[in-house]
Amino acid sequence: MKKPLQFGLIGAAGYIAPRHMKAIKETGNNLLAALDPFDSVGIIDGYFPDADFFTEPERFDRHMDKLRRKGKESIDYVSICSPNYLHDSHIRMTLRNQAHAICEKPLVLNPWNLDGLAEIEKETGKKIYNILQLRHHHAVVSLKERIEQGPEDKIYDIDLTYITSRGAWYFYSWKGNNEKSGGVATNIGVHFFDMLTWIFGNVKENIVNVSQRDKAAGYLHLERARVRWFLSVDRNDLPADIMSKGQFTYRSIKLDGEEFEFSGGFTDLHTITYQNILDGKGFELQAARPSITIVHDIRNKTPIGLKGEYHPMAT
């Protein structure tokens, strides 16, 4: 029987952490230690009740170092689910302790941060893997195959709309701080931009029409697609029929006017991602560069207003 790999987890109290715990468990491995400044982490008991827990990164770092020096049950991988602005630091701490990193998106906030991490990969011989779970979604994979098998010179017209309601707490948390989260386009849009560039190719033009603390809209010209996008955390932007059903999230991608359906099938994507990483087929550091560049540019561009091609909801 294959010996379980040992995992660490940074950001154990966050929204996404349980999916990582589940993935570690379902791939037959073990969570040895977890870190979070908040101690409301009872969720761990349902997966790994024997895991050590730390609220201070210095003590977690020391624990990893001690395990590594003893050579017995040292940590092989660290899963990073911390706030966006801390990913870079936590990846560095992981690699310095001779473990591979599995990091939630956005991997980093700026494209040049990837260059620094590439140097540390080279120095330590350890790898950095990105959670790009939409690339494993069956409908997304099918769409990519369909585009690749279609006419090579066809340019597709896409409308991307994603509205996910957030209350007042959002703007008091790190997520509402652009320096820490990267802003709304980074925080809720980076995985869509990754998916679109993965399918439709590199960016030729990136225009921002609207950029506010709770919403953003713009236009991306990709090699094989023209994309009008709208992202929002304001529940008032929800379509009336969605609000009437008591739903708080609206996700839509229209491809040449036809709705691309991918609302289901998200349950096991983290486990699939983990299995691919452990099988040597994970998405490595440079896979993140196109989407990181897009959201960095969106954050730093001056909005041009409602000119040219723009998403209907931008009004």
MOZILIN-V887833 format. One record per backbone hydrogen bond with DSSP energy under -0.5 kcal/mol. CO is the residue of the C=O (numbers start at 1). NH is the residue of the N-H. Records with the same first field share a line. If there is no record, write none. Layout:
BEGIN
CO = NH  NH
END
This chain:
BEGIN
5 = 30
6 = 76  77
7 = 32  33
8 = 79
9 = 11  35
10 = 81
11 = 14
16 = 19  20
17 = 20  21
18 = 22
19 = 23
20 = 24
21 = 25
22 = 26
23 = 27
24 = 29
25 = 28
30 = 7  32
32 = 52
33 = 9
34 = 54
35 = 11  12
39 = 41
41 = 44
42 = 45
43 = 46
44 = 47  48
48 = 51
52 = 34
54 = 36
56 = 59  60
57 = 61
58 = 62
59 = 63
60 = 64
61 = 65
62 = 66
63 = 67
64 = 68
65 = 69
66 = 70
67 = 71
71 = 73
76 = 100
77 = 8
78 = 102
79 = 10  81
80 = 104
83 = 86  87
84 = 87
86 = 90
87 = 91
88 = 92
89 = 93
90 = 94
91 = 95
92 = 96
93 = 97
94 = 97  99
95 = 98
100 = 78
101 = 103  129
102 = 80
103 = 131
110 = 113  114
111 = 114  115
112 = 116
113 = 117
114 = 118
115 = 119
116 = 120
117 = 121
118 = 122
119 = 123
120 = 124
121 = 125
127 = 101
128 = 285
129 = 103
130 = 132
132 = 135
133 = 136
134 = 137
137 = 141
138 = 142
139 = 143
140 = 144
141 = 145
142 = 146
143 = 147
144 = 148
145 = 149
146 = 150
147 = 150
151 = 154
154 = 156
156 = 158  226
157 = 256
158 = 160  228
159 = 161  254
160 = 230
161 = 252
162 = 232
163 = 250
167 = 170
168 = 171  172
169 = 172  173
170 = 176
173 = 176
174 = 177
176 = 178
177 = 180  181  182
178 = 182
180 = 85
183 = 186  187
184 = 188  189
185 = 189
186 = 190
189 = 192  193
190 = 194
191 = 195
192 = 196
193 = 197
194 = 198
195 = 199
196 = 200
197 = 201
200 = 224
202 = 223
205 = 221
207 = 209  219
208 = 304
209 = 305
210 = 217
214 = 233  234
215 = 212
216 = 231
217 = 209  210
218 = 229
219 = 207
220 = 222  227
221 = 204  205
222 = 225
224 = 156
225 = 222  227
226 = 158  228
227 = 220  229
228 = 160
229 = 218
230 = 162
231 = 216
232 = 164
233 = 166  235
234 = 237
235 = 238
239 = 242  243
240 = 244
241 = 245
242 = 245  247
243 = 246
248 = 165
250 = 163
252 = 161
253 = 255  260
254 = 159  256
255 = 258
258 = 255
259 = 261
260 = 253  262
266 = 269
268 = 272
269 = 273
270 = 274
271 = 275
272 = 276
273 = 277
274 = 278
275 = 279
276 = 281
277 = 280
282 = 284
283 = 130
284 = 287
285 = 288
286 = 289
288 = 292
289 = 293
290 = 294
291 = 295
292 = 296
293 = 297
294 = 298
295 = 299
296 = 300
297 = 301
298 = 301
301 = 303
305 = 307
308 = 310
311 = 314
312 = 315
END
